[in-house]
Amino acid sequence: MTLVYCSPAGTLVEPRLWFPTESYDYVWGRFGCNQLRCGSCKQIVRSHVDAEKYCRHYECACQARDEYDLHELGSDADVDRPFETSWRCAGHPRLSLPVRLDGIEISTVGPFASIVSRALQDPPFVAPGFSSKSFWVQRLFRLLPTEAQQETVSRAVSFHFNSEDATTARSAMDFFCDIPWAAGGEQLAEVAFRESERLRGTSDPEEPKASLYDRILDAIECRLLSFQKPEEIDRPTLELARSALLRGEGTTDLIFAVSLRDSRWFAQAATKIVQAHSGELDIVLRALTDADEADRAHAVAEIRAIDEKTDSKVRRWFKKNGLRIDE
């Protein structure tokens, strides 16, 4: 039987966070592993909620722990008093189809398009600790046993980027913020280019001060960072990110994402980005550290030439960070 293992080694959680009851739910977010085994006594680690102490109590034959927060096993190895244990995820069985998941019948062929359409707007279950309505579709995607089934789900999600229902569109964008490498993510940029005016004019139902265009830029940023090499990124994604920076759009995270994945262009456009993003000079200078030395020096010289005030700010930034500035 093929098993799926939690990464990292396993997670302990307090009572308010989700502790799945189904063995196939492996950890991919802020919830607990239900398949822990002790490498010393070989027992399955048992747990229950201690209502008086308001914690989740874990124990095997040789060790016990009360958890009041979330603890990833092995994450505290460098602290003074780490939780030393042989507890590890023993593996989760793959989801077997057909299955009834939270009241929804799922076969080997779904029907995934209709399931996704309903669940993005009205999910049958959202685990404690998760706020996005895309949670259930994310869970379905991760549990499906084949890549072909996962691709069908993620492409069905991408169909709803331009949904007239803002909640559904936001959920679809949330899905790709958390799973940015999934098939269909290349549609983010195409929809953003095609529907930019409408998306800018549509309030984000989760953040009314922002628009759905702002949220799609968040997903674009996540997609850029999900690739390890610039040549892996689809051209529309990169072009949208570039154009957004030149218009003064996107968060500081988008600035860093573009600088990491397209350092040569970022250095060449740095002056325009500084002028478009008022108050983000420090961020642009920090992001330029990813550029080639010659490109960085040329970009800094151009930024300093904007005006005397900017030149003074650049000098102070270099001094503050203990760096030498080329004259």
N, C-alpha and C positions, 0 to 999 in steps of 0.2 A: 504494500500500500504506500502510495506517495504521500509524504508528510510535508507540511509547511511549518517553518520555524519562525518564532517571533524574532524580531531584530530591534533592540539588542537581545540579550539572553532571556529576557522575560521582564514583566512589569508587575509591581505590587501597587494596589490602589486603596484609597480610603473609601468609606461607604457612599459618598456622593458621586463618585465616578463609576462608570459602567464596568460591571464584572459579568461578561457574557455567560449564558447558560449552555449555549451550543458549543460543542467541542471544535467545530470547524472555524470558529471566529478567532483567528490569530491576530496579534497586536500590530496595528499600523497607525495608531493614534493614541490619544490619551485615555487608555482603558487598560484593564487588567488581563493578564494571561491566566487561563483556567486549566492549563496543562503543565504546571510546574512539577518537576520531580527532583528529589534530592539525590545527588551523586554519591553521597556517603552512605545513607541508610537505604537508598533505592526506593523509598516510599514516594507516592504521589503527595504533594504538598496540599493539605486541606486548609480551607479558610471559612470563616463565618464573620458576620458583623457583630461586634460587641457594642450593644446599644448604650450601656452604662458608660463606657470609656469613649464612645463615639469614634471607633476605629474599626478596621478590618483586621482580624486576628488570623495569622498564618502559622501553621506548624507542621512538622513532620515528626519522626520518631526521635530525632536528635537535636532539633532546633525550633525556636519559635520567634515570631516578630509581630508587633502591633504596628500597623501602618496608618498614619494620620494624613498622608498627602499622596503623592505619586512617586514611586521609586523604581528607576530602571536598574536592574541588577548589574553590578559592575561599574555603574556610573560614578561612584564615590571612591574609586580605588586610590585616588591621590589625596584624599582628605586624611586628617589625623586619626579619626576613628571610623573607618569604613565598615559597612555591613559585610562581613566575610561569610560567605555561604557557598555551598555546593548546589544550591537550587538553580535549575536551568529549565527552559522550555523543553518539554519532551517531544514536541511536534504535534501539529493539528492535522487531522484528516482533511482531504480536499472535499469541498461541497459536492455531493452526489445528486445528479439530476435524474428525474424530475423531483422537485421539492416544493413544499409550501413554506415560504419565507415571510413571516409576519403577515400571514393571511393572503399572500399573493402567490398564485400558482405559477411556477416557473419550470418550463421544459427545456430541452436542449436547444430549442429555437425560440425561446422566450414566451410569448412574442415580445421581444425586447423594445421595439419602437414604442408600442402603446404603453408598456410598463414604465418606461422612462418618462414618457410624456405625463403620465398621471403622478408619478412619484416625485418629480421635480417640483411640482406645484403643491402637492399634498402627500408628503412622505408618510408611509404607514408607521414609521418609527424613527425617532431621532434620539440617540443615546445621550444620557446625562453627560455634561461636559462639552457637548457639541452644539453649536448654534445654527449652522448652515442647514438649510433644507435639502442640500445636496448630499447629506450624510448617507441616507439609505441607498442612493444610487452609487455612491462611492463604495459602500460596503458590498453591494451586489457585484460591481465591477471587480473588486479585489477577490471575491470569493469564487467567481466563475472559473471552472477548471481549464478552459482552453483560451488561447490568445485570440482565436477567431471570434469567440463569444464576447470577450472583453472589447474587441475592436467594434463589434456591432453595437455594444452599449455606448461606448464613448462617442462614436459617430452619431448615434441617436441623440446624445446629449448636445453635440455641436450644432445640430439642426435647430436648437432652441435659442441660440445666441441672439437672434433677431425676433424672438417671440414678442407679440404685442402685449402679452401679460408680463409686466415688469418683474414679478416674483419668480416666474419660470425662467426668464432670461437671466436674472441675478443668480439663481441656483445653478444654471448651466455654466455661468462664468466661474462660480465658486468651485465647481467640480474641477475645472482646469487650473484653478489656482493651487489646488491640492494635488492634482495628478496632471501636471502640465505637459508631460511627455506622451500622453495618451493620443491615439489616432483621432484625428478630427481637430486637434489643437491648431493646425495650420489655418483653420477657418476663422479663428479669432481676428486676425489682421484683415482678412478679406471682408468680413462683416463690418469691422470698424471703419474701413475705408468707404464701403458702400453705404453704410447707415450712420455715418458720423453725426450728421445734423440731428437726426431723430434721437440717437443715443445721448447726445449732449443735452437735448431738451427733455429727457426722461429722468425723473428723480430716482435715485437708488432707494428701493423700499426699505433697505436695512440702514442706510445712511442718507437721510433726506437732504443733507447739505451737499451731497455729492451726486453725480449723475451715473448712469449706466456706462457712459463712455469712460469715466474715471475707473470703474470697476474692470472694464475690459482691458484697460492699460495695466491694471494690477496683474491680470492673468498673462498679459504679454510679457511683463517683467519676469514672472515665474517661469514662463516658457523659455525665455532667453537663458536664465540661470540653470535650467534643467539640462542644457547641452554642455558638453565638455569642450568642444572645439567649435570655432566660428563657422567652419565649413559645414557643420551639421545643421545649422539653423536655416530654416526656410526663408527665402528672400523677403516675402511680404511681412513676416514678423519683424525682421530687422529694419525694413524700410519704415514700418509704422512707428517703431520705437524711435528711430532717428527723427522723423518728422515731428513726433510729439515733443521731443526735447527742444527742437528748434522753435516750436510754438510756445514754449514755456509750460508744457503740460507734463503730467506724471509726477510721481513722488521722488524723493531723493534716492529711493531704492532703484528706480528706473535709471537714474543717472549712473549709479554704480553698475547696474546690469549691462548697460550699453558699453561702459568703459571696459568692463571685463571681457565682453564678447566681441568688441569691435574697437580695440584700442587705437588703431591708426586713424580711423574716421573720427573718433572722439577727440583726439588731439587736434586734428585739423579743424574741427567745428567748435572747439572749446570756447573761443571768444564769443561766438554767437550764442552758445548755451549759457554763458555767464550773463550776457545781456538779456536773454529771454527769461532766465530764472533769477529774479530779483532776490537778493539775500542768500543765494546759494554758492557764493564764491568759494567759501571754505570747502564745501562738498566737491565742487569741480576740481579744485587744486588737489584734494585728497584722492579723487578718482584718477587724476592724471598720473599717479604713481604707478599705474598698471601699464602706461605707455612706454615705448622705446625711449631711451634717454634723449636722443636727438629730437624726436617728436615732442617730448615733454618740454625740453628747453625752448623749442620754437613756439609752442603753445603758450608757455608762461610769458615769453617776451611779447607776444601779441596781446595777451590779456593785460599786461602792465601798460601797454600803449593806449588802452581805451581812454583813460584820463588820469590825472594826478591822484585823485581820490582812490581809484582802483589800484594804482601803482603802490600807494602807501599801504593799502590793506594787504596786498600781496607780500610786501616786505615784512609786515608785522606777522603774517601767517608763517613765513619761512623762519623768522627769528623764534617765534613761539614754539615751533616744532624742531628747532635745533638743526635746521637745514641751511645749506649755503645757496645763495641765489647768484646766478651768472649775470654779470653786468655786461 
